[in-house]
Amino acid sequence: MKNIWIDKESNDNGRFALCILGVMAVVYTLYFAKSLFVPILVAGFVALFCSPLVKLLKILRVPRPIGSVFIIGLLINCIAYVLNLLVEPASRWLQTVPYILHRLKTEVGGVAKPLSALRESVSGSGEQAVGTAVNASVDSLIALMAETTVMVFIQLLAIVVITYFFLAFGEDLARNVVRFQKTMASKKATLKVFNTTKTDVSRYVLVISLINMLLGICTALAMYALGVRDALLWGALAAMLNFAPYIGPMVITIILTGVGYIEFYNIQEALIVPGAFLALNFIECQFVTPTFLGKRFNVNPLFVVLWMFFWGWLWGAVGMLLAIPLLMCCRILASQLNLIGGWERVVKSK
């Protein structure tokens, strides 16, 4: 009896060790294969966002390949138009960063040691030091962009190509997988998993994207009403960063605090700028998102933050932006395959 108990304990320890090794292998694979997985995931989410439009064109008797090309072309033109509007103001605000630090260190004085060191350098050489800092920051940014331009272009091209094949031939692949099943019961179960997962994930990606766009528009209008320059830039940044809950709004709040500080003459007036965004973000988090997504997609905030930090460590800023859509995809798929069990109650919010 004792030997049986020892054998069982050793088997359990062996399974646990194998699980740890499996998790480590997956993490290392994801880390070193970033350039492979990131374009596929981005293309998948873009395809889920665009699939309702392609389906609508199919109802209008437009073939999926042609409809996919049309939707992708329309999306690329929209993104290029927005980027063209934002490049000039973004570069202009990047050049004002040293000036913002100059104003902060002048008013705050010696409260922060890093700012005090900057104060000494600026006080010694005046505006010439600020100009040198501006030139150095711009030159370093240009050098960094020159080093990564080719890789970024290749990944963007890969995203476009993969998105097209997802939209044009994704349903055919799913049907072939269903046909591959041997029994009618397994075919029905597989088809149900595919349809439910695709519908839920597509709905989540589409709704959260529209909500973030609406938040960006409202933020831009609020900045315009407050007299902040380049309101469209801050609205677009708020929409993009809101894909990373908690962390994204915190980052845009810090940025808008600096923007308000340089736009107005005192801290009290400057705080109105981030305060307006926080009010809009509060309405979005507490009322808009729960209304359109419901409690089904709620996840414990601590788990969300840890999950985003994990993917940020793996894939950087792109990983943080992909973390929550990826979490929802994994949760929906695991729920359909009955892989979560009691863990769903652990990660679920109230």
Secondary structure, 3 states (H helix, E strand, C coil): CHHHHHHHHHHHHHHHHHHHHHHHHHHHHHHHCHHHHHHHHHHHHHHHHHHHHHHHHHHCCCCHHHHHHHHHHHHHHHHHHHHHHHHHHHHHHHHCHHHHHHHHHHHHCCCCHHHHHHHHHHHHHCHHHHHHHHHHHHHHHHHHHHHHHHHHHHHHHHHHHHHHHHHHHHHHHHHHHHHHCCCHHHHHHHHHHHHHHHHHHHHHHHHHHHHHHHHHHHHHHHHHHCCCCCHHHHHHHHHHHCCCCCHHHHHHHHHHHHHHHHHCCCHHHHCHHHHHHHHHHHHHHHHHHHHHHCHHHCCCHHHHHHHHHHHHHHHHHHHHHHHHHHHHHHHHHHHHCCCCCCHHHHHCCC
